[in-house]
Structures are given as structure tokens and as C-alpha cells.
Amino acid sequence: MDPYRTVLAFDVGTRDIGVAVGSALSGARPLQTLPAGSPDTTWAQLLREWKPALCVVGLPLKEDGSEQPMVGTARAFAERLRKLGSEVVFADERLSTREARDRFREGRRGGSQRRSGIERLDAMAAAVILETWLEQPHAAG
């Protein structure tokens, strides 16, 4: 893949979907969190705005590599993106939320856990998924 091409990554949950953006050259950064029930027009607008070369959807696997019940939700979301014209690949998202939570805690400067913090956590988890995917050999070639 061209290292300059934009990639979007998604951490799919039942309530929210975290979104991250990046490239092999720039790395990954959290972008935003959107409600999981957002209409296809919202996702289409996001895709038009960023024009990703492809989308990476986190696949929630158990520690032993078997599928969690949320895998079906992630696969259904990926299919929505495909129908909107995007190429989609899956990435193992094991430990992404834990890593994102650790990063979020390191970056916080006191204060209470508000909804906005949880939303940033979802987007941070998407960034961790994207970083992990970008570090793999297939992302560079």
C-alpha cells in the first residue's frame, strides 16, 4: 500500500464506534466517536471527507483467538462500509481497549470521567487498532 494513502480504522461497539485516521507515513491518531446507530449517510459523509484507501475494522477476539459475540456486529458494520464503496480489512483488536485506556489515563490531568472522555477512549482504541495494523508488513507493501 502507498505509505501516503489515508486509512480509517474503526473500533465497533454496541453503543459507539471509535474512528481513527492515519497512514503508514504519519501513523494513527484518534479522530472521533459516532453513535453505532448512525445512518449510512453519516458514514458515507465520513468516507467522502477522508477518501480512505481502505478501512480497517477491529475484530473482537478472545485471548485464545476465538470469536466473541461482538464479531458479528463488527462484520455487519464492515459490510455497511463495503456497500458504501470502501475496501475493508479486519484487524485483531485484542488488548486495544486496554492499551487505549492506559494511554488515556496517562494523558488525563485529573477531573472526573465524563461522557466525552469515554468517547475519546473509543477513538483512541481505533487508533491503537490502526497502529497495530500499520506495523504489519502488509500495510507497507
BELQUI-V923717 format. One record per backbone hydrogen bond with DSSP energy under -0.5 kcal/mol. CO is the residue of the C=O (numbers start at 1). NH is the residue of the N-H. If there is no record, write none. Layout:
BEGIN
co:CO nh:NH
co:CO nh:NH
END
This chain:
BEGIN
co:2 nh:5
co:3 nh:25
co:6 nh:53
co:6 nh:54
co:7 nh:22
co:8 nh:56
co:9 nh:20
co:10 nh:12
co:10 nh:58
co:11 nh:18
co:15 nh:36
co:16 nh:13
co:17 nh:34
co:18 nh:11
co:19 nh:31
co:19 nh:32
co:20 nh:9
co:21 nh:29
co:22 nh:7
co:23 nh:27
co:27 nh:23
co:29 nh:21
co:32 nh:19
co:34 nh:17
co:35 nh:38
co:39 nh:42
co:39 nh:43
co:40 nh:44
co:41 nh:45
co:42 nh:46
co:43 nh:47
co:44 nh:48
co:45 nh:49
co:46 nh:50
co:47 nh:51
co:54 nh:8
co:55 nh:57
co:55 nh:89
co:56 nh:10
co:56 nh:58
co:57 nh:91
co:58 nh:60
co:59 nh:61
co:59 nh:93
co:60 nh:68
co:62 nh:65
co:66 nh:62
co:68 nh:71
co:69 nh:72
co:70 nh:74
co:71 nh:75
co:72 nh:76
co:73 nh:77
co:74 nh:78
co:75 nh:79
co:76 nh:80
co:77 nh:81
co:78 nh:82
co:79 nh:83
co:80 nh:84
co:81 nh:86
co:82 nh:85
co:87 nh:55
co:89 nh:57
co:91 nh:59
co:93 nh:96
co:95 nh:99
co:96 nh:100
co:97 nh:101
co:98 nh:102
co:99 nh:103
co:100 nh:104
co:101 nh:105
co:102 nh:106
co:103 nh:107
co:104 nh:108
co:112 nh:114
co:114 nh:117
co:114 nh:118
co:115 nh:119
co:116 nh:120
co:117 nh:121
co:118 nh:122
co:119 nh:123
co:120 nh:124
co:121 nh:125
co:122 nh:126
co:123 nh:127
co:124 nh:128
co:125 nh:129
co:126 nh:130
co:127 nh:131
co:128 nh:132
co:129 nh:133
co:130 nh:134
co:131 nh:135
co:133 nh:136
co:136 nh:139
co:136 nh:140
co:137 nh:140
co:137 nh:141
END
